[in-house]
Amino acid sequence: MTGTLAIWHEPIEEPLVRRGNLAPGEVAADCPTIELHINLWRDSGLHADFVDVGIKIKKGPRLKRLLLFVPAQIQTDQLLDLSSVLKHGTSLNAVFNDLVEITDRSEQYFDTRLGKVITRIHTIDLKEDIILEPVEIDVLEIGTVISFNRQFCERFEGEHDHYIRFRIYLTAATRHLFSSEIIPNEWFLLPSFQNTELTEFRLNERRTIPPSLIQWFENGPINISTVHYFLIRDLRHELMVQHRDFRKIRVLEPSLWRHYLRGRPPETKIDLEPYPGFTDSGFVIYHWKESGKFQDGELIERVEDFNAFAKFRMYRPNLLTYAYMATIIGAVGSAFYTLAVELWRWAYPDLFRTQDISSPSGLTNSIIILASLVVFFGALWALLTNIKIAFRRLRAPKDRFFRGSKSKAD
């Protein structure tokens, strides 16, 4: 990851306090308090390559706009409101890892109760409630500020907490937003190889926020009480290193998460089937958590920033490419051997009792064979590369099939 996510707000009135005037962890007076939930799903093979953002706004000061910076160019069709799937009982319980009761429903929200705590979950209209503002990060790099407008933020009132949750689909251009892969240089000569992936999530890391956003960010401090960061990986990825100990780890239950992964409640019998490729041993979830300090139920020290790094290893079979390269090396080696023999015959005809050296047909044939082999294997390599690219492109329609409603799939 080359940048950081950042979250802040725009106050209704002129800001009384700037982030730069606060000591590290100092609570900003008259500023909203939030709890942040981040779920990073990383498995392109199972069409699960996205990040889910959940924001719980605690009761307190009102805000004009809520803003989230993502260090990548994001389009509206990459976003999905998850409130509709949360209405489905299994998804709601899976996300909050508890038995949550829905007590009231409305067109724009529904109320939930966990114990004595009431939380109102709001529906996001992606066309009316948010604005995507492009921001220049660096040369040839563009980020995006996701802005929840004033009309939407006016809903955050009353004597209860408010919650929004949405998904950002990672495309081919943004799939390495939170991770990078390390592959051996000689991978094409190995029957199998070790693929190393570095995954890092950063939040409010000031030094990596674009300069054009710093003042905007500083003028709207927000008090983060808790950050829950969940990294969901295929079980085949082995965790090697993490910079901080995770809180817990567990295997996800396919029956609870199948609708949530699709991003919509069940509409047909097909939707009742398990998510493609998601078996009982499909995904493992790692949970990191950081909380501020509380005294008598009041936040006295906020979370200033957050960072979580993990290194994974996975062994990948490579027999097809290995056999292909072995065939190439063998064929080219044989052709060079034949060419060398014919050159020797042509250069020293007496040794081989060859009288006619003016027309070395054996040499000519060897050169033709060698050139043909180079052209053939070059064309085959180009064909296989294009097939691989085509399969990657076909992945996008499959991803759209699993997100949102049928209309989006069409």
Buried (B, 14 or more C-beta within 10 A) or exposed (E): BBBBBBBBBBBEEEBEBBBEEBEEEBBBEEBBBBBBBBBBBBBBEBBBBBBBBBBBBBBBBBBBBBBBBBBBBBEEEBBBBBBBBBBBBBBBBBBBEEEBEBEEEEEEBBBBBEEEEBBBBBBBEBEEBBEBEEBEBEEEBBBBBBBBBBEBBEBBEEEBBBBBBBBBBBBEEBBBBBBEEEEEEEBBBBEEBBBBBBBBBBBBBBEBBBEEBBEBBBBBBBBBBBBBBBBBBBBBBEBEEBEEEBEEEEEBBBEBBBBBBBBBBBEEEEBEEBBBBBEEEBBBBBBBBBBBEEEEEEBEBBBBBBBBBBBBBBEEEBEEBBEBBEEBEEBBEEBEEBBEBBBEBBEEBEEEEEEEEEEBEBBEEBBEBBEEBBEEBEEEBEEEEEEEEEEEEEBEEEBBBBBBEEEBEE
